Amino acid sequence: MSEMMMQQAKNDKILSLMSMEDGAALPDGERTRVVAVASGKGGVGKTWLSVSLAHELARSGSRVLIVDGDFSLANVDLQLGLAPRYDLVDLLSGTCRLEEAIQTYTSGAMTRGKTPLIFDVLPGRSGLSSGVGLERGSADRLLLSLRLLRRYDVIILDLCAGIDVVTRHLSAVADRFFAVTTEEPTALADVYAVMKLYARDRRAVGGGVDDCQVVINQAASHRSGRRTFEKLFTACRSFLKWEPELAGCIRKDSRVPSAIRQQKSVVENYRLSPASVDISRLADTVRKGFASDGVSARRDLRAG
């Protein structure tokens, strides 16, 4: 088999992870959707965004799993106040089973007859070199195993900042990729580099770049966030021949750092705060995006 044919076979296998489960296509309403969240540099609020999005999706009734794929600075468990016995490294090394590694997060006690918010977490481990214990083959197997559980509506991959090879790969095979940045010029330059590589990687596995959307975090205002996005949009259109979409702007909110220190959720505790309102809008974007994907897929099937 030629090298080109081998690469095509590999790409076909990767594509099967993006759209198939257990060897057979499932109705769109039953498919587990994977949302990858990454950034060009640290300190832009990527993990907070992933955790807050998990809270909001779960609050609206979605079955959610958040996977901490940041091997160097894993801290999803810290933000949620969890003390896991096992983590992703234990799972990959065979120390524990998948069911043992997954932790259930329950937010607070039942109040006024409301059921506590619940979602699952696959914790990571901090302090390791980027990508230790995980390569593309094992990443594919892990992602497929999680899909085959058929337990979740959405899996959120909180990936490491930068251009680590496994982060790039998981971003490319996800159903949706959120590229997170702030308004700082260095953050914009770094996320542009991430998006440039995403476009290359995504096309290599036969996907389209439209599944990448930008999130402007810690924006001074919605207007300011949109102006920041326009700079990135212009650069992508000029040099990458690609017009990315804006998923949303999350406004800077003094309640966020306070909530993080207390290991509390802004979404739960400050429903009317600017950041909470914006996260709610972002969750709506996720839900509507997947719903429209399903409509398009069914339309394509009827046309075929």
C-alpha positions in Angstrom: 0.0 0.0 0.0 1.4 3.4 -0.9 2.0 6.1 1.7 -0.8 8.2 0.2 -3.3 5.3 0.5 -2.1 4.6 4.1 -2.7 8.2 5.0 -6.1 8.2 3.4 -7.1 5.1 5.3 -5.9 6.7 8.6 -8.0 9.9 7.8 -11.0 7.7 7.1 -10.6 6.1 10.4 -10.4 9.4 12.2 -13.5 10.7 10.4 -15.4 7.6 11.7 -14.7 8.8 15.2 -16.2 12.2 14.3 -19.5 10.8 12.9 -20.0 7.2 13.8 -20.5 5.2 17.1 -20.1 1.5 17.5 -19.7 1.0 13.8 -23.2 2.4 12.9 -24.6 5.9 12.5 -26.9 7.0 15.2 -29.8 9.5 14.9 -28.5 13.0 15.4 -30.5 13.4 18.7 -28.7 10.4 20.2 -25.2 11.2 19.1 -22.6 12.3 21.7 -21.2 15.7 20.5 -17.6 16.6 21.4 -16.7 20.2 22.0 -13.0 21.0 22.2 -11.9 24.1 24.1 -8.3 25.4 23.6 -6.3 28.6 23.4 -3.1 30.0 22.2 -1.7 31.0 25.6 -2.5 30.4 29.2 -4.3 32.8 31.4 -7.2 33.6 29.1 -9.8 31.7 31.2 -10.1 28.6 29.0 -10.7 26.1 31.9 -13.1 28.5 33.6 -15.0 28.7 30.3 -15.1 24.9 29.9 -16.4 24.4 33.5 -18.9 27.2 33.2 -20.2 25.8 29.9 -20.6 22.4 31.5 -22.6 24.0 34.4 -24.9 25.8 32.0 -25.5 22.9 29.6 -26.2 20.6 32.6 -28.5 23.2 34.1 -30.6 23.1 30.9 -30.9 19.3 31.1 -28.0 18.1 28.9 -25.9 15.1 30.1 -22.4 16.4 30.2 -18.9 15.1 30.7 -15.9 17.4 31.0 -12.5 15.9 30.2 -9.4 17.7 31.6 -7.0 17.2 28.8 -4.5 19.8 30.0 -1.6 17.5 31.2 0.7 20.3 32.2 -1.7 22.5 34.2 -4.8 20.4 34.9 -7.1 22.1 37.3 -10.8 21.3 36.4 -11.0 19.3 39.7 -9.7 22.3 41.7 -12.2 24.7 40.2 -15.0 22.2 41.1 -13.6 21.4 44.6 -13.2 17.7 43.7 -10.6 15.4 45.2 -10.5 12.5 42.7 -8.9 9.1 43.6 -8.1 8.4 39.9 -7.4 10.6 36.9 -6.8 10.4 33.2 -3.2 9.3 33.6 -4.3 6.4 35.8 -6.8 5.4 33.1 -4.2 5.5 30.3 -1.7 3.6 32.4 -4.2 0.8 33.2 -4.3 1.6 36.9 -8.1 2.0 36.8 -11.1 1.4 34.6 -13.0 4.2 32.8 -15.9 4.0 35.2 -13.5 4.4 38.1 -11.8 7.5 36.6 -15.0 9.4 35.9 -16.1 11.5 38.9 -19.6 12.9 39.4 -19.9 16.5 40.4 -23.0 17.6 42.3 -23.5 21.3 42.9 -24.8 22.0 46.4 -27.8 20.7 48.2 -31.4 20.5 47.0 -33.1 23.9 47.6 -36.7 24.9 47.1 -37.5 21.5 45.6 -34.9 21.9 42.8 -32.7 19.0 41.9 -28.9 19.6 42.3 -27.0 20.2 39.1 -25.0 17.1 38.2 -22.4 16.4 35.5 -19.4 14.1 35.2 -15.7 14.9 35.2 -12.7 12.9 33.9 -9.9 14.7 35.9 -6.4 15.3 34.5 -3.1 15.5 36.4 -1.1 18.6 36.8 2.7 18.9 36.7 3.4 16.6 33.8 5.2 17.4 30.5 2.7 18.2 27.8 1.3 15.1 26.2 2.9 12.6 28.7 1.1 9.3 28.5 -1.1 10.4 25.6 -0.5 10.1 21.9 -2.8 10.4 19.0 -3.7 6.7 18.9 -4.6 6.5 22.5 -6.4 9.8 22.2 -8.6 8.4 19.5 -9.3 5.2 21.5 -10.2 7.3 24.6 -12.6 9.5 22.6 -14.2 6.5 21.0 -14.6 4.8 24.4 -16.3 7.9 25.8 -18.6 8.1 22.8 -19.5 4.4 23.1 -20.7 4.9 26.6 -23.7 6.7 25.0 -24.3 8.3 28.4 -23.7 11.9 27.4 -25.2 14.4 25.1 -22.0 16.6 25.2 -18.4 15.9 26.0 -16.3 19.0 26.7 -12.5 18.6 26.1 -10.6 21.2 28.1 -7.3 21.1 26.3 -4.0 22.6 27.0 -2.9 26.0 25.7 -0.6 26.2 22.8 0.1 23.9 19.8 0.8 20.5 21.5 0.3 17.8 18.9 -2.4 15.9 20.8 -4.3 19.1 21.5 -4.2 19.9 17.8 -5.4 16.4 16.9 -8.3 16.4 19.4 -9.3 19.8 18.3 -9.4 18.6 14.6 -11.6 15.6 15.3 -14.1 17.3 17.6 -17.5 18.2 16.4 -17.0 21.8 17.5 -13.8 23.7 18.4 -13.9 26.8 20.5 -10.7 28.9 20.1 -10.5 31.1 23.3 -8.7 34.4 23.5 -8.9 37.7 25.3 -8.5 41.2 23.9 -4.7 41.3 24.6 -2.6 41.5 21.4 -0.4 38.5 22.5 -3.4 36.3 23.1 -4.8 37.3 19.7 -1.5 36.5 18.0 -1.3 33.1 19.7 -4.9 32.1 19.0 -4.4 33.0 15.3 -1.5 30.5 15.2 -3.7 27.9 16.8 -6.5 28.5 14.3 -4.1 28.4 11.4 -2.9 25.0 12.4 -6.5 23.9 13.1 -7.5 24.7 9.6 -4.6 22.6 8.3 -5.3 19.7 10.6 -9.0 19.7 10.1 -8.7 19.6 6.3 -6.2 16.8 6.7 -8.9 14.6 8.3 -11.5 15.6 5.8 -13.4 18.1 7.9 -14.5 21.7 7.4 -13.1 24.7 9.2 -16.7 26.0 9.9 -16.7 23.9 13.0 -14.2 26.3 14.6 -15.6 29.3 16.4 -14.0 32.1 18.4 -14.8 33.0 22.0 -13.6 36.4 23.2 -13.2 36.1 27.0 -12.9 38.9 29.6 -14.1 41.4 27.1 -14.6 45.0 28.3 -18.0 45.0 26.6 -19.8 43.2 23.8 -18.9 45.9 21.4 -15.3 45.8 22.4 -15.3 42.0 22.1 -16.7 42.2 18.6 -14.1 44.8 17.6 -11.4 42.4 18.8 -12.9 39.5 16.8 -13.0 41.7 13.7 -9.2 42.0 13.9 -8.9 38.2 14.0 -11.5 37.8 11.3 -9.6 40.2 9.0 -6.3 38.3 9.5 -7.9 34.9 8.8 -9.7 36.2 5.7 -6.6 37.9 4.4 -4.0 35.2 5.1 -5.9 32.0 5.5 -8.8 32.6 3.1 -11.2 31.7 5.8 -13.9 33.7 7.6 -14.3 32.3 11.1 -17.5 32.8 13.2 -17.8 34.4 16.6 -19.4 32.1 19.1 -19.7 34.8 21.7 -18.1 37.4 23.9 -17.9 36.8 27.7 -17.7 40.1 29.5 -15.1 40.7 32.3 -16.9 40.2 35.6 -15.5 40.8 39.1 -17.6 37.9 40.4 -15.6 35.4 38.3 -12.2 35.5 40.2 -14.1 35.5 43.5 -16.2 32.5 42.5 -13.0 30.6 41.4 -11.4 31.3 44.8 -14.4 29.9 46.5 -14.7 27.0 44.1 -18.2 28.1 43.2 -19.9 28.6 39.9 -20.8 32.0 38.6 -23.6 30.3 36.6 -25.1 28.8 39.8 -24.5 31.6 42.2 -24.8 34.8 40.2 -27.3 34.0 37.5 -27.8 37.7 36.5 -24.1 38.6 36.4 -22.6 39.7 33.0 -20.4 36.6 32.7 -23.3 34.2 33.6 -25.6 35.8 31.1 -23.0 35.5 28.4 -22.2 31.9 29.2 -25.9 31.1 28.9 -25.9 32.6 25.4 -22.8 30.6 24.5 -24.6 27.4 25.7 -27.6 28.3 23.5 -25.1 28.7 20.6 -23.8 25.2 21.3 -27.3 23.7 21.4 -28.6 25.5 18.4 -25.5 24.7 16.4 -25.8 20.9 17.0 -29.6 21.1 16.3 -28.9 22.8 12.9 -26.2 20.2 12.2 -28.8 17.5 12.7 -31.3 19.2 10.4 -28.6 19.6 7.7 -27.6 15.9 8.1 -31.2 14.7 7.8 -31.7 17.0 4.7 -28.5 15.5 3.1 -29.8 12.0 3.8 -33.2 12.8 2.1 -31.4 14.4 -0.8 -29.2 11.2 -1.2 
